[in-house]
Amino acid sequence: MNEIRLIIFDLGETLLHFEGDFFKVNEEGVRAMHAFLKSSGIALDFDRLLETWTAERQKGFIRAEQTRREVTADETLRNVLRQLGVEEIEGDVIKKAVDIFFEPEIREYRPFPDAIETLKHLRDRGFQLALISNATCDRLIKRMVEMFGFSEYLDPVLSSAGVGIRKPDPAIFREALAAAGVEPPNAVMVGDSPYHDI
């Protein structure tokens, strides 16, 4: 048997559990994003923003699943604003608006009770640990890994938004293996989705 050196984890529903209602969280996030955009001089009808954002997020998710190429939240918001007649967006408005959108979602995640204990135990036994998460915002993944105390155990931390490729495309797994300096026979993946994590 090959010696296992690297254990790659998924994030959502593997190390973290979402306890909220996605529909409510989406609406709350859009409401906060709407207020931020208004304060930045971009006045939009809330209902149109909610409807267009939700539809574009769903289209992006379907396209990303079909092509295995991630559609980021930043791309989606830029497209939504164009549809709503906003062509010129200055500075970090897109980035800040997306980060604000995800605030309510972040509040609904909780680490599984034994997540940190498991990572610490595996690291202490000499395993390298990494993370690959399918997500539309790389900043969101990096932030959650940091805030829930996973960052000291996981390296590299990759997201489909950061790499541009979604699991189960082999390229994103190869990127983690290359960053860790480990060959495929010496690594395993731990996740909750038989489709995405194999």
Phi, psi and chi 1 to 4 in degrees:
 res  aa     phi    psi   chi1   chi2   chi3   chi4
   1 MET       -  148.9  -76.7 -176.0   63.7      -
   2 ASN   -76.6  144.9  -66.4  -56.8      -      -
   3 GLU   -78.6  126.5 -179.6 -170.6   -1.2      -
   4 ILE   -81.0  124.0  -59.8  -57.3      -      -
   5 ARG  -113.8  -30.7  -68.1  174.2   45.2 -150.9
   6 LEU  -121.5  132.3  174.6   68.1      -      -
   7 ILE  -118.2  118.8  -56.9  173.7      -      -
   8 ILE  -101.5  129.2  -53.4  169.7      -      -
   9 PHE  -106.4  148.2  -75.0   86.9      -      -
  10 ASP   -81.2  168.4  173.8   48.4      -      -
  11 LEU  -104.5  -68.3 -174.1   59.9      -      -
  12 GLY   -67.2  128.2      -      -      -      -
  13 GLU    64.8   16.1  -58.3  -49.5  -39.3      -
  14 THR  -122.8  -56.7  -58.4      -      -      -
  15 LEU  -101.7  -31.3  -64.6  173.9      -      -
  16 LEU  -119.4  149.8  -66.0  177.7      -      -
  17 HIS  -120.2  132.6  172.9   62.7      -      -
  18 PHE   -88.6  123.4 -177.8   75.3      -      -
  19 GLU  -107.6    2.2  -64.3 -172.9  -14.8      -
  20 GLY   -96.9 -170.5      -      -      -      -
  21 ASP  -108.0  114.9  177.0  -42.4      -      -
  22 PHE   -58.4  -36.4  -89.6  115.5      -      -
  23 PHE   -66.8  -44.2  -64.8  104.0      -      -
  24 LYS   -67.0  -42.3  -72.1  180.0 -177.5  173.7
  25 VAL   -63.1  -41.2  162.6      -      -      -
  26 ASN   -60.3  -47.3  179.5   63.4      -      -
  27 GLU   -65.1  -42.2 -176.1  168.9  -17.5      -
  28 GLU   -62.4  -41.4 -169.7 -179.3  -18.1      -
  29 GLY   -64.2  -42.1      -      -      -      -
  30 VAL   -66.5  -37.0  173.0      -      -      -
  31 ARG   -61.6  -43.9 -161.3  167.9  -67.3  -75.9
  32 ALA   -66.9  -40.4      -      -      -      -
  33 MET   -64.4  -41.2 -175.9  165.3   65.9      -
  34 HIS   -59.3  -45.3  177.4  -98.8      -      -
  35 ALA   -64.3  -40.7      -      -      -      -
  36 PHE   -65.3  -44.9  169.4   75.3      -      -
  37 LEU   -60.8  -41.0  -70.1  170.1      -      -
  38 LYS   -61.4  -43.0 -174.5  176.3  180.0 -177.4
  39 SER   -67.2  -18.9   74.5      -      -      -
  40 SER   -95.3    8.5  -58.2      -      -      -
  41 GLY    89.2   12.1      -      -      -      -
  42 ILE  -112.9   94.4  -57.5  171.3      -      -
  43 ALA   -90.5  120.7      -      -      -      -
  44 LEU  -130.8  155.5  -59.2  167.0      -      -
  45 ASP   -72.0  126.0  177.8   75.8      -      -
  46 PHE   -59.9  -46.1  170.6   74.3      -      -
  47 ASP   -62.3  -39.2  -69.4  -31.3      -      -
  48 ARG   -67.7  -40.4  -78.3 -164.5   68.1 -154.4
  49 LEU   -62.4  -46.4  177.8   61.8      -      -
  50 LEU   -60.1  -47.5  175.8   62.0      -      -
  51 GLU   -64.6  -46.0 -179.9 -177.0   -6.4      -
  52 THR   -69.7  -43.9  -49.9      -      -      -
  53 TRP   -60.3  -47.8  169.2  -98.5      -      -
  54 THR   -62.8  -43.0  -55.3      -      -      -
  55 ALA   -65.5  -43.4      -      -      -      -
  56 GLU   -68.7  -36.0  -74.4  -57.8  -49.7      -
  57 ARG   -61.4  -43.5  -71.5  -89.2  -73.6  167.9
  58 GLN   -65.9  -43.4 -175.7   60.4   24.6      -
  59 LYS   -61.4  -42.7  -78.2 -175.1 -153.7  168.1
  60 GLY   -63.3  -40.7      -      -      -      -
  61 PHE   -62.9  -45.4  175.4   75.5      -      -
  62 ILE   -62.9  -45.0  -68.9  167.4      -      -
  63 ARG   -62.7  -41.3 -171.0  165.7   82.3 -119.3
  64 ALA   -66.0  -38.9      -      -      -      -
  65 GLU   -64.6  -38.2  -76.3  -72.2  -74.9      -
  66 GLN   -73.7  -39.1  -69.9  170.5  -17.7      -
  67 THR   -98.3  -16.3   64.2      -      -      -
  68 ARG    63.4   20.4  -63.3 -175.4 -179.4  174.1
  69 ARG  -111.6  123.0  -62.4  -59.3  176.7  -97.7
  70 GLU   -68.3  141.9 -169.7   58.3   78.4      -
  71 VAL  -106.9  110.4  178.3      -      -      -
  72 THR   -77.6  158.7   68.4      -      -      -
  73 ALA   -62.7  -34.6      -      -      -      -
  74 ASP   -63.0  -45.1  -70.0   22.3      -      -
  75 GLU   -60.2  -43.7  -68.7  172.9   62.6      -
  76 THR   -61.8  -45.6  -61.4      -      -      -
  77 LEU   -65.2  -40.7 -179.4   55.9      -      -
  78 ARG   -59.6  -42.3 -160.6  171.7  -67.1  -78.8
  79 ASN   -66.0  -42.3 -174.3   32.1      -      -
  80 VAL   -61.3  -46.1  164.5      -      -      -
  81 LEU   -63.2  -38.7  -69.2  175.9      -      -
  82 ARG   -60.1  -45.2  -82.5 -164.1 -150.5   98.9
  83 GLN   -61.0  -29.9  -70.9 -178.2   48.3      -
  84 LEU   -93.5   10.7  -61.9  177.7      -      -
  85 GLY    90.7   13.3      -      -      -      -
  86 VAL  -106.4  107.0 -179.0      -      -      -
  87 GLU   -95.0  -42.5  -67.3  -69.3  -20.5      -
  88 GLU   -96.7  116.6  -65.4  -62.0  -39.4      -
  89 ILE  -123.7  121.1  -56.5  111.7      -      -
  90 GLU   -95.7  153.1  -65.6 -176.3    8.4      -
  91 GLY    56.7 -138.5      -      -      -      -
  92 ASP   -95.6   21.4  -70.4  -21.7      -      -
  93 VAL   -58.4  -46.0  170.1      -      -      -
  94 ILE   -60.1  -51.7  -66.2  -77.3      -      -
  95 LYS   -58.9  -47.1 -173.6  171.5  103.6  170.4
  96 LYS   -65.6  -40.7  -72.4  178.0 -178.4  172.8
  97 ALA   -62.9  -41.3      -      -      -      -
  98 VAL   -66.5  -43.4  166.3      -      -      -
  99 ASP   -60.4  -40.3  -68.9  -13.6      -      -
 100 ILE   -65.5  -39.5  -74.9  166.7      -      -
 101 PHE   -56.9  -39.4  165.9   77.8      -      -
 102 PHE   -80.6   -8.8  -78.2  117.4      -      -
 103 GLU   -55.1  -49.7  -74.6  -65.5  -31.7      -
 104 PRO   -61.7  -33.5  -21.9   32.9      -      -
 105 GLU   -66.7  -44.5 -176.4  174.0  -36.4      -
 106 ILE   -55.6  -40.9  -70.9  171.6      -      -
 107 ARG   -64.3  -17.7  -68.6 -164.8  -67.2  -92.1
 108 GLU   -96.8    0.8  -63.8  -63.3  -26.9      -
 109 TYR   -93.8  141.8  -85.7  101.0      -      -
 110 ARG  -133.7  139.8  -56.1  -74.1 -178.2  -83.9
 111 PRO   -70.2  144.3   20.0  -25.2      -      -
 112 PHE   -60.7  144.8  -78.6  103.9      -      -
 113 PRO   -53.7  -31.9  -24.3   31.9      -      -
 114 ASP  -105.4   13.8   56.6   -5.9      -      -
 115 ALA   -63.8  -53.8      -      -      -      -
 116 ILE   -63.9  -43.0  -69.6  -73.1      -      -
 117 GLU   -58.5  -41.5 -179.0 -174.6  -19.4      -
 118 THR   -65.1  -47.1  -60.9      -      -      -
 119 LEU   -61.6  -44.0  -65.3  176.1      -      -
 120 LYS   -62.4  -43.6 -176.6  177.5 -174.8  -49.6
 121 HIS   -61.1  -45.1  175.4   74.7      -      -
 122 LEU   -67.3  -41.9  -68.4  170.0      -      -
 123 ARG   -62.8  -42.6 -175.9 -166.8   62.5 -173.8
 124 ASP   -64.9  -22.8  -69.7  -11.0      -      -
 125 ARG   -86.9    1.0  -72.0 -167.0   58.5 -168.7
 126 GLY    98.6    6.2      -      -      -      -
 127 PHE   -80.5  143.4  -68.3  103.7      -      -
 128 GLN   -80.3  142.5  -70.0  177.4 -103.8      -
 129 LEU  -125.4  139.9  -53.2  175.5      -      -
 130 ALA  -139.9  174.0      -      -      -      -
 131 LEU  -138.8  138.2 -177.8  132.2      -      -
 132 ILE  -131.3  122.7  -55.4  175.2      -      -
 133 SER  -128.8  133.2  178.1      -      -      -
 134 ASN   -77.8  121.2  -81.4   -9.2      -      -
 135 ALA  -160.4  153.4      -      -      -      -
 136 THR   -89.7   -1.6   60.3      -      -      -
 137 CYS  -143.2  113.4 -176.0      -      -      -
 138 ASP   -65.0  -37.3 -172.7   57.4      -      -
 139 ARG   -60.6  -37.8  -62.6 -178.1  -54.1  -83.7
 140 LEU   -61.8  -46.1  171.4   69.4      -      -
 141 ILE   -65.1  -47.0  -62.3  -53.2      -      -
 142 LYS   -59.5  -40.8  -62.0  -77.3 -163.7  -44.9
 143 ARG   -66.1  -44.1 -177.8  171.4  169.3 -161.5
 144 MET   -68.0  -39.0  -71.1 -159.1  -64.8      -
 145 VAL   -59.1  -40.5  164.8      -      -      -
 146 GLU   -70.0  -50.1 -176.5   70.1   36.1      -
 147 MET   -69.9  -26.0   72.0 -177.6  -76.7      -
 148 PHE   -94.3    5.5  -71.7  111.8      -      -
 149 GLY    82.9   18.4      -      -      -      -
 150 PHE   -88.6  -17.1  -59.4  143.7      -      -
 151 SER   -63.8  -29.6   57.9      -      -      -
 152 GLU   -73.2  -12.2   68.8  174.1  -75.8      -
 153 TYR  -105.5  -29.1  -56.7  101.5      -      -
 154 LEU  -106.8  123.0  -58.0  169.8      -      -
 155 ASP  -161.4  114.4 -177.0   32.1      -      -
 156 PRO   -84.7  164.6   32.7  -37.4      -      -
 157 VAL  -114.1  110.6  170.7      -      -      -
 158 LEU  -117.7  144.4  -59.4  179.6      -      -
 159 SER  -127.4  157.4   74.4      -      -      -
 160 SER   -64.3  -31.1   55.8      -      -      -
 161 ALA   -66.5  -38.5      -      -      -      -
 162 GLY   -73.2  -39.3      -      -      -      -
 163 VAL   -87.0  -29.9  175.3      -      -      -
 164 GLY    94.2   -1.8      -      -      -      -
 165 ILE  -127.7  138.2  -59.1  162.6      -      -
 166 ARG   -98.2  145.8  -78.5  179.0   72.4   83.0
 167 LYS   -61.6  141.9  -63.5  179.2  -66.2 -179.4
 168 PRO   -97.5   22.1   36.1  -36.6      -      -
 169 ASP   -57.7  126.6 -167.7  -60.2      -      -
 170 PRO   -56.6  -25.5  -23.2   32.2      -      -
 171 ALA   -61.6  -36.0      -      -      -      -
 172 ILE   -73.2  -32.1 -165.7  166.8      -      -
 173 PHE   -68.4  -40.9  -64.7   98.6      -      -
 174 ARG   -62.2  -36.4  -72.7 -167.4 -161.8  108.0
 175 GLU   -63.8  -41.6 -174.5  136.6  -19.3      -
 176 ALA   -65.4  -42.4      -      -      -      -
 177 LEU   -62.2  -43.5  -67.8  167.7      -      -
 178 ALA   -64.1  -42.5      -      -      -      -
 179 ALA   -64.5  -32.5      -      -      -      -
 180 ALA   -88.2  -12.0      -      -      -      -
 181 GLY    69.9   38.6      -      -      -      -
 182 VAL  -126.6  142.6  172.3      -      -      -
 183 GLU   -84.9  153.2  -66.3  -61.8  -43.1      -
 184 PRO   -51.4  -40.9  -28.4   35.5      -      -
 185 PRO   -66.4  -11.7  -19.3   32.4      -      -
 186 ASN  -105.5   20.1  -55.7  114.8      -      -
 187 ALA  -136.4  153.0      -      -      -      -
 188 VAL  -132.7  157.7  -66.6      -      -      -
 189 MET  -116.1  133.5  176.9   75.8 -159.5      -
 190 VAL  -115.7  118.1  178.4      -      -      -
 191 GLY  -155.1 -177.0      -      -      -      -
 192 ASP  -110.0   -5.7   66.0  -58.6      -      -
 193 SER  -116.9  111.9  169.1      -      -      -
 194 PRO   -59.1  -28.2  -25.9   35.2      -      -
 195 TYR   -77.7  -49.1  174.2   72.4      -      -
 196 HIS   -83.0  -29.9  -65.8  101.3      -      -
 197 ASP   -98.4    5.5  -66.0  -42.9      -      -
 198 ILE  -118.1      -  -63.3  175.7      -      -
